[in-house]
């Protein structure tokens, strides 16, 4: 009898989905006795943001898949077509963790363990990006080894807009994927990248169309998909359309239906490529390449966790509550008023938070 090396046998997943799906040979036949492990975030009503309980289950799921002798590859994805993940659950952040740094420090230990569970999985991990990959979603996505995305997906950070810093992996991983300047652009300015741009700059491996109009596949109409050089010599590709072009694209989008068939096919093809390789050589190569991410992550995640916890008393406390409680048209604090008050030496207290928060205006 074989020994079990999973941490907890017989886990009942409630917050996420865990499935063993068939793996196919190059001819498309199901291979007996082998599988791909699909780990799926299941919170579509909140754009697949992860709760504390979901984080725990993701950790156990990756450990289970890593130790399963039948698993060829792991596919990390989410339910629906709107979002892979938009990060931590802002409702939980605002209502429980804001102003509660000792509790958020414990939570961040779990988050760090989730990143570790991906980076240390013995099987290659494919991020099937079915929609937005934002904030913490971007971070857990970059921890994966491959990313295959719907061409409607968006990628980016949100921390500095809402009271945090992208220290759950993005400050470690982004420069390795896209270079220092692009990392600054994303991490600080929080500007979104289209899937086309993400592919162009090296953040992801592949994009596929997921929209159909009158039964025909169409590229994302909201994005510039022709490459050209602008008046300043910059290559324009993958930018979001604006003005009249954006309005025309919205009309096309309104007629389109979403079909993720090609996304699933692309993921399956990648899994088959992994199947047709020496497993131990794959594992060694994966871990050899991951070490560049792991080196940065291991040198920063503990102290980042400490800062993120303390930040729950100041900017995060204000930012997350503004996002959770503010009106739909304004979920950010008054940044100018905040800077003015701090320049005057105003302490971080409830009076300051009320003065800058949209829910109190």
C-alpha positions in Angstrom: 0.0 0.0 0.0 1.3 3.5 -0.9 1.8 6.0 1.8 -0.3 9.2 1.8 1.7 12.4 1.8 -1.2 14.9 1.8 -1.5 17.1 4.8 -5.2 16.3 5.3 -7.0 13.4 3.7 -10.6 13.6 2.6 -10.9 17.4 2.5 -14.4 18.6 1.8 -14.1 21.7 -0.3 -16.8 24.3 0.3 -15.4 27.6 -0.9 -13.6 26.4 -4.0 -13.9 23.5 -6.4 -11.4 20.7 -6.7 -11.7 18.2 -9.6 -9.6 15.6 -11.3 -10.2 16.0 -15.0 -9.1 13.7 -17.9 -5.7 14.2 -19.5 -5.6 13.5 -23.3 -2.8 12.0 -25.4 -1.7 13.8 -28.7 -4.5 12.0 -30.6 -7.1 13.3 -28.2 -7.7 10.0 -26.4 -8.3 10.0 -22.6 -5.4 8.5 -20.8 -6.4 6.0 -18.1 -5.0 6.5 -14.6 -3.8 10.1 -15.2 -5.5 13.4 -14.6 -5.2 17.2 -14.5 -6.1 18.8 -11.2 -8.5 21.8 -11.6 -8.5 24.2 -8.6 -11.3 26.6 -9.2 -12.2 29.7 -7.2 -16.0 29.8 -6.7 -17.2 33.3 -5.7 -18.4 34.8 -9.0 -20.8 37.2 -7.4 -17.8 39.0 -5.9 -15.6 38.5 -8.9 -14.0 35.4 -7.4 -12.3 37.4 -4.6 -10.9 35.0 -2.0 -12.2 34.9 1.6 -10.1 33.6 4.5 -11.7 30.2 4.2 -11.1 30.0 0.5 -7.4 30.8 1.0 -7.2 27.8 3.4 -8.8 25.5 0.8 -6.5 26.7 -2.0 -3.5 25.8 0.2 -4.8 22.3 0.8 -5.8 21.9 -2.8 -2.4 22.6 -4.2 -0.8 20.4 -1.6 -3.2 17.6 -2.5 -2.6 18.0 -6.3 1.2 18.2 -5.7 1.2 14.9 -3.8 -1.2 13.1 -6.2 0.8 10.6 -8.2 -1.8 10.6 -11.0 -1.8 14.4 -11.6 0.1 15.6 -14.6 -0.6 19.4 -14.3 -2.6 21.8 -12.1 -5.0 24.3 -13.7 -5.8 27.2 -11.4 -8.9 29.1 -12.6 -12.3 30.4 -11.5 -16.1 30.1 -12.2 -17.7 32.3 -14.8 -16.4 34.6 -17.5 -16.0 37.9 -15.7 -13.0 37.4 -13.4 -10.3 34.9 -12.5 -9.8 36.8 -9.3 -9.8 40.4 -8.1 -7.9 39.7 -5.0 -8.9 39.6 -1.3 -12.5 39.9 -0.4 -12.9 43.6 0.2 -16.1 43.2 2.2 -14.2 40.9 4.6 -11.3 43.3 4.6 -13.5 46.3 5.4 -15.8 44.7 8.0 -13.3 42.5 9.8 -9.6 43.3 9.1 -9.7 47.1 8.8 -8.4 48.6 12.0 -7.5 45.1 13.2 -3.8 44.6 12.4 -3.1 41.6 14.6 -5.9 39.7 12.8 -4.7 40.8 9.3 -1.2 39.7 10.2 -2.6 36.2 10.8 -4.5 36.4 7.5 -1.4 37.4 5.6 0.3 34.3 6.9 -2.3 32.3 5.2 -2.0 34.4 2.0 1.8 33.9 2.0 1.2 30.2 2.5 -1.1 30.2 -0.6 1.6 31.8 -2.7 4.1 29.2 -1.3 1.7 26.4 -2.2 1.7 27.4 -5.8 5.4 28.1 -6.0 6.3 24.8 -4.4 3.7 22.6 -6.1 5.5 19.5 -7.6 3.4 19.8 -10.8 3.4 22.6 -13.4 0.7 25.1 -12.7 -1.4 26.7 -15.5 -3.4 29.8 -14.7 -6.5 29.6 -16.9 -7.4 33.3 -16.9 -11.2 33.5 -17.6 -11.6 37.2 -16.9 -10.1 40.0 -14.8 -6.8 39.2 -13.0 -6.5 42.2 -10.7 -4.7 43.0 -7.4 -4.2 39.8 -5.3 -5.6 37.9 -8.3 -2.7 39.2 -10.4 -0.3 38.1 -7.6 -1.5 34.5 -7.4 -1.7 34.4 -11.2 2.0 35.4 -11.5 2.9 32.7 -9.0 1.8 30.2 -11.6 4.1 28.8 -14.3 2.0 29.4 -17.4 -0.9 31.8 -18.1 -3.5 31.1 -20.9 -6.0 33.9 -21.0 -9.3 34.9 -22.6 -8.7 37.9 -24.8 -11.3 39.8 -22.8 -9.2 39.5 -19.6 -7.7 42.5 -17.9 -4.6 42.6 -15.8 -3.4 45.0 -13.1 -3.0 46.3 -9.6 -5.3 48.3 -7.4 -3.5 48.7 -4.0 -2.3 52.3 -4.1 -5.9 53.4 -5.1 -7.5 51.6 -2.2 -5.0 51.8 0.6 -2.5 49.0 0.1 0.7 48.1 -1.7 1.0 45.2 -4.1 3.3 43.3 -1.7 1.6 40.0 -2.0 3.9 39.1 -4.9 3.6 41.8 -7.5 6.6 43.9 -6.2 8.6 40.6 -6.4 7.3 39.1 -9.6 6.3 42.0 -11.9 9.9 43.2 -12.7 10.8 39.6 -13.6 8.0 39.3 -16.1 7.8 42.8 -17.7 10.9 44.8 -16.6 11.3 47.6 -14.1 9.6 50.4 -16.0 6.5 48.4 -16.8 6.4 47.1 -13.2 6.4 50.7 -12.0 3.6 51.6 -14.4 1.4 48.8 -13.1 2.3 48.7 -9.5 2.1 52.5 -8.8 -0.3 53.9 -11.4 -2.8 51.0 -11.2 -3.5 51.2 -15.0 -5.1 48.2 -16.5 -3.5 46.1 -19.3 -5.5 44.2 -21.9 -4.8 40.6 -22.5 -3.3 41.6 -25.8 -0.9 44.0 -24.1 -0.1 41.5 -21.4 0.9 39.0 -24.1 2.9 41.5 -26.0 5.0 42.6 -22.9 5.6 39.0 -21.7 3.3 38.7 -18.7 1.3 35.8 -20.1 1.9 32.9 -22.6 -1.2 32.8 -24.8 -4.6 34.5 -25.5 -7.6 33.1 -27.2 -10.9 34.6 -28.5 -13.9 34.0 -26.3 -16.5 36.2 -28.0 -18.9 35.1 -30.8 -21.1 37.4 -32.9 -23.7 35.6 -35.1 -21.8 32.3 -34.5 -18.4 33.7 -35.6 -15.4 34.2 -33.3 -14.4 37.8 -32.8 -11.4 39.4 -31.1 -12.1 41.6 -28.1 -13.6 44.8 -29.8 -12.6 47.0 -26.9 -8.9 46.6 -27.7 -6.6 47.9 -30.5 -5.4 44.7 -32.1 -3.5 46.2 -35.1 0.2 47.1 -34.4 1.3 50.5 -35.5 3.9 53.1 -34.6 2.5 56.4 -33.2 3.9 59.9 -33.7 6.4 59.4 -30.9 7.8 56.1 -32.3 6.0 53.9 -29.7 4.5 50.6 -30.8 0.8 50.7 -30.1 -0.8 47.3 -29.5 -3.3 46.1 -27.0 -4.4 49.6 -25.8 -8.0 50.0 -24.8 -10.0 52.0 -27.2 -11.4 55.4 -26.3 -13.9 58.0 -27.6 -16.0 57.1 -30.6 -14.1 53.8 -31.1 -14.9 52.7 -27.6 -18.6 53.5 -28.1 -18.7 51.5 -31.3 -16.9 48.6 -29.6 -19.5 48.6 -26.9 -22.2 48.1 -29.5 -20.4 45.0 -30.9 -19.8 43.7 -27.3 -23.6 44.0 -26.6 -24.3 41.6 -29.5 -21.6 39.1 -28.5 -22.0 35.9 -26.5 -19.1 34.4 -24.4 -17.9 30.9 -25.2 -14.9 29.6 -23.3 -14.4 26.5 -25.5 -11.2 27.8 -27.1 -9.8 28.7 -23.7 -10.4 25.1 -22.4 -9.0 23.7 -25.6 -5.8 25.8 -25.3 -5.3 24.7 -21.7 -5.9 21.0 -22.7 -3.3 21.3 -25.4 -0.8 22.7 -23.0 -1.5 19.9 -20.5 -0.9 17.3 -23.3 2.5 18.9 -24.1 3.4 18.5 -20.4 2.2 14.9 -20.5 4.6 14.0 -23.3 7.7 14.9 -21.3 9.8 13.2 -18.6 8.1 14.0 -15.3 11.1 14.4 -13.1 12.9 16.5 -15.7 9.8 18.7 -15.9 9.7 19.1 -12.1 13.4 20.0 -11.9 13.1 22.5 -14.7 10.0 24.1 -13.3 11.6 24.5 -9.9 14.8 25.7 -11.5 13.0 28.4 -13.3 10.7 29.2 -10.3 13.7 29.9 -8.1 14.0 33.4 -9.6 10.6 34.3 -8.3 11.1 32.4 -5.1 14.4 34.2 -4.3 12.6 37.6 -4.3 9.5 36.3 -2.6 11.4 34.5 0.2 13.5 37.7 0.9 10.5 40.0 1.3 7.2 38.3 2.2 7.8 38.2 5.9 8.6 41.9 6.4 5.9 42.8 3.8 3.4 40.9 5.9 4.3 42.9 9.0 3.9 46.2 7.1 0.6 45.2 5.5 -0.8 44.4 8.9 0.2 47.7 10.4 -1.2 49.5 7.4 -4.6 48.3 8.4 -4.6 51.1 11.0 -4.1 53.9 8.4 -4.5 53.9 4.6 -5.9 50.4 4.3 -8.5 51.1 7.0 -9.7 54.1 5.1 -9.3 52.7 1.6 -11.1 49.4 2.1 -14.0 50.9 4.0 -14.4 53.6 1.3 -14.5 50.9 -1.4 -17.0 48.8 0.6 -19.2 51.5 2.0 -18.9 54.3 -0.5 -21.5 55.1 -3.3 -21.1 53.3 -6.6 -19.9 56.4 -8.3 -17.2 57.1 -5.8 -15.4 54.3 -3.9 -12.0 56.0 -3.4 -11.0 58.4 -0.7 -10.4 62.1 -1.4 -6.6 61.8 -2.2 -6.1 65.6 -2.3 -7.8 66.2 1.0 -5.8 63.3 2.6 -2.5 64.8 1.4 -3.5 68.3 2.6 -4.4 67.0 6.1 -1.2 65.0 6.4 0.9 68.0 5.2 -0.7 69.9 8.1 0.4 67.2 10.5 -3.1 65.8 11.1 -2.8 62.4 12.9 -4.3 59.3 11.5 -7.5 59.1 13.5 -11.3 58.7 12.9 -11.6 62.4 12.3 -9.2 62.2 9.4 -10.9 59.1 8.0 -14.3 60.8 8.1 -12.9 63.9 6.3 -11.6 61.9 3.4 -14.1 59.1 3.0 -17.0 59.2 0.5 -19.4 57.4 2.7 -19.4 60.2 5.2 -19.8 63.1 2.7 
